[in-house]
Amino acid sequence: MTNEIEFQVEPDEEGGYVVRAKLDKGSTITQGDTLAELKTMIKDAIYGCFFDKPAERPHLVQLHIDGVFVTV
């Protein structure tokens, strides 16, 4: 079980943001036009695609933005 996931946030060439993370079950990339949308897309990727069982879900999700960690 993964207890923590760290997403690396980068600006998208077309605007908005792109995030990448390596997970035990593979890797994921998603994007959002705003940080609020990005947060929603990350939750969808984590809870909808990779960890559909609540017991498997990470306890901590962090965004790494310009050297700063933000907890989701």
Accessible surface in RSA format (square Angstrom, percent):
REM  Atomic radii and reference values for relative SASA: ProtOr
REM  Chains: A
REM  Algorithm: Lee & Richards
REM  Probe-radius: 1.40
REM  Slices: 20
REM RES _ NUM      All-atoms   Total-Side   Main-Chain    Non-polar    All polar
REM                ABS   REL    ABS   REL    ABS   REL    ABS   REL    ABS   REL
RES MET A   1   147.57  76.4  70.16  46.4  77.41 184.3  76.63  65.2  70.94  94.0
RES THR A   2    19.13  13.6  14.33  14.5   4.80  11.4  17.96  24.1   1.17   1.8
RES ASN A   3    87.32  60.2  81.26  78.5   6.05  14.6  26.76  64.4  60.55  58.5
RES GLU A   4    92.17  52.9  75.52  57.1  16.65  39.6  20.89  40.4  71.28  58.2
RES ILE A   5     4.91   2.8   1.16   0.9   3.75   9.0   4.91   3.5   0.00   0.0
RES GLU A   6    80.03  45.9  64.32  48.7  15.71  37.4  18.66  36.1  61.37  50.1
RES PHE A   7     0.00   0.0   0.00   0.0   0.00   0.0   0.00   0.0   0.00   0.0
RES GLN A   8    67.88  38.0  66.94  48.9   0.94   2.2  31.93  68.0  35.95  27.3
RES VAL A   9     9.07   6.0   1.43   1.3   7.64  18.4   1.43   1.2   7.64  20.7
RES GLU A  10    70.62  40.5  70.09  53.0   0.53   1.3  20.69  40.0  49.93  40.8
RES PRO A  11   114.02  83.1  97.32  88.7  16.70  60.7  97.32  80.4  16.70 103.8
RES ASP A  12    37.87  26.5  26.76  26.6  11.11  26.3   2.01   4.7  35.86  35.8
RES GLU A  13   181.14 104.0 139.33 105.4  41.82  99.6  61.96 119.8 119.18  97.3
RES GLU A  14   169.18  97.1 128.51  97.2  40.67  96.8  51.77 100.1 117.41  95.9
RES GLY A  15    40.93  50.5   0.00   N/A  40.93  50.5  34.32  94.2   6.61  14.8
RES GLY A  16    21.74  26.8   0.00   N/A  21.74  26.8   2.83   7.8  18.90  42.3
RES TYR A  17    67.49  31.5  66.91  38.1   0.58   1.5  27.66  20.8  39.83  49.1
RES VAL A  18    20.01  13.2  20.01  18.1   0.00   0.0  20.01  17.4   0.00   0.0
RES VAL A  19     0.00   0.0   0.00   0.0   0.00   0.0   0.00   0.0   0.00   0.0
RES ARG A  20   106.03  44.5 103.10  52.6   2.93   7.0  43.95  60.1  62.08  37.6
RES ALA A  21     6.88   6.3   0.00   0.0   6.88  15.6   5.78   8.1   1.09   2.9
RES LYS A  22   191.71  93.5 165.85 101.8  25.87  61.6 108.93  98.0  82.78  88.2
RES LEU A  23    18.14  10.1   0.34   0.2  17.80  44.7   5.81   4.1  12.33  33.2
RES ASP A  24   116.28  81.5  76.51  76.2  39.76  94.0  32.73  77.0  83.55  83.3
RES LYS A  25   112.49  54.9  78.81  48.4  33.67  80.2  73.29  66.0  39.20  41.8
RES GLY A  26    38.25  47.2   0.00   N/A  38.25  47.2  34.81  95.5   3.45   7.7
RES SER A  27    75.70  64.0  53.75  71.7  21.95  50.6  18.73  39.9  56.97  79.8
RES THR A  28    14.95  10.6   8.53   8.6   6.42  15.3   6.46   8.7   8.49  12.8
RES ILE A  29   111.20  63.3  83.82  62.4  27.38  66.0  83.83  60.4  27.37  74.3
RES THR A  30    18.39  13.1  11.79  12.0   6.60  15.7  10.69  14.4   7.70  11.6
RES GLN A  31   102.80  57.5 100.24  73.3   2.56   6.1  24.77  52.7  78.04  59.2
RES GLY A  32     4.64   5.7   0.00   N/A   4.64   5.7   3.78  10.4   0.86   1.9
RES ASP A  33   103.16  72.3  89.21  88.8  13.95  33.0  23.21  54.6  79.95  79.7
RES THR A  34    75.98  54.0  73.18  74.2   2.80   6.7  70.35  94.5   5.64   8.5
RES LEU A  35    82.00  45.7  75.79  54.2   6.21  15.6  75.79  53.2   6.21  16.7
RES ALA A  36    76.33  70.2  62.47  96.4  13.86  31.5  68.96  97.1   7.38  19.5
RES GLU A  37    74.99  43.1  68.52  51.8   6.47  15.4  29.57  57.2  45.42  37.1
RES LEU A  38     0.00   0.0   0.00   0.0   0.00   0.0   0.00   0.0   0.00   0.0
RES LYS A  39    89.10  43.5  89.10  54.7   0.00   0.0  34.28  30.9  54.83  58.4
RES THR A  40    87.25  62.1  84.07  85.2   3.18   7.6  58.60  78.7  28.65  43.3
RES MET A  41    70.76  36.6  69.21  45.8   1.55   3.7  49.90  42.4  20.87  27.6
RES ILE A  42     0.07   0.0   0.07   0.0   0.00   0.0   0.07   0.0   0.00   0.0
RES LYS A  43    84.40  41.2  83.74  51.4   0.66   1.6  41.00  36.9  43.40  46.2
RES ASP A  44    86.63  60.7  78.85  78.5   7.78  18.4  20.03  47.1  66.61  66.4
RES ALA A  45    10.47   9.6   8.76  13.5   1.71   3.9  10.16  14.3   0.31   0.8
RES ILE A  46     0.91   0.5   0.90   0.7   0.00   0.0   0.91   0.7   0.00   0.0
RES TYR A  47    72.80  34.0  67.93  38.6   4.87  12.7  40.85  30.7  31.94  39.4
RES GLY A  48    52.77  65.1   0.00   N/A  52.77  65.1  26.00  71.4  26.77  60.0
RES CYS A  49    97.22  73.5  60.39  67.4  36.83  86.6  19.03  48.2  78.19  84.3
RES PHE A  50    37.76  18.9  33.55  20.8   4.21  11.0  35.11  21.3   2.65   7.6
RES PHE A  51     5.07   2.5   5.07   3.1   0.00   0.0   5.07   3.1   0.00   0.0
RES ASP A  52    97.42  68.2  80.98  80.6  16.44  38.9  27.05  63.7  70.36  70.2
RES LYS A  53   125.51  61.2 124.84  76.6   0.67   1.6  71.75  64.6  53.76  57.3
RES PRO A  54   101.23  73.8  88.11  80.3  13.13  47.7  88.60  73.1  12.64  78.5
RES ALA A  55    84.19  77.4  62.39  96.3  21.80  49.6  75.47 106.3   8.72  23.1
RES GLU A  56    54.09  31.1  53.52  40.5   0.57   1.4  24.31  47.0  29.78  24.3
RES ARG A  57    76.54  32.1  73.29  37.4   3.25   7.7  13.86  18.9  62.67  38.0
RES PRO A  58    11.21   8.2   0.00   0.0  11.21  40.7   0.00   0.0  11.21  69.7
RES HIS A  59   142.94  78.1 103.45  71.9  39.49 101.0  80.61  83.1  62.33  72.5
RES LEU A  60    57.36  31.9  55.48  39.7   1.88   4.7  57.36  40.3   0.00   0.0
RES VAL A  61     7.94   5.2   6.53   5.9   1.41   3.4   6.53   5.7   1.41   3.8
RES GLN A  62    32.44  18.1  32.44  23.7   0.00   0.0   0.00   0.0  32.44  24.6
RES LEU A  63     8.67   4.8   8.67   6.2   0.00   0.0   8.67   6.1   0.00   0.0
RES HIS A  64    40.09  21.9  40.09  27.9   0.00   0.0  31.98  33.0   8.12   9.4
RES ILE A  65    36.39  20.7  35.24  26.3   1.15   2.8  35.24  25.4   1.15   3.1
RES ASP A  66   135.70  95.1 101.93 101.5  33.77  79.8  40.90  96.3  94.80  94.5
RES GLY A  67    60.74  74.9   0.00   N/A  60.74  74.9  27.52  75.5  33.22  74.4
RES VAL A  68    91.37  60.1  87.96  79.6   3.40   8.2  91.37  79.4   0.00   0.0
RES PHE A  69   102.94  51.5  78.10  48.4  24.84  64.6  78.18  47.4  24.76  70.9
RES VAL A  70    67.54  44.4  64.13  58.1   3.41   8.2  67.54  58.7   0.00   0.0
RES THR A  71    86.03  61.2  60.16  61.0  25.88  61.7  41.03  55.1  45.00  68.0
RES VAL A  72    41.54  27.3   3.92   3.5  37.62  90.6  18.74  16.3  22.80  61.8
END  Absolute sums over single chains surface
CHAIN  1 A     4718.1       3718.8        999.3       2466.9       2251.2
END  Absolute sums over all chains
TOTAL          4718.1       3718.8        999.3       2466.9       2251.2
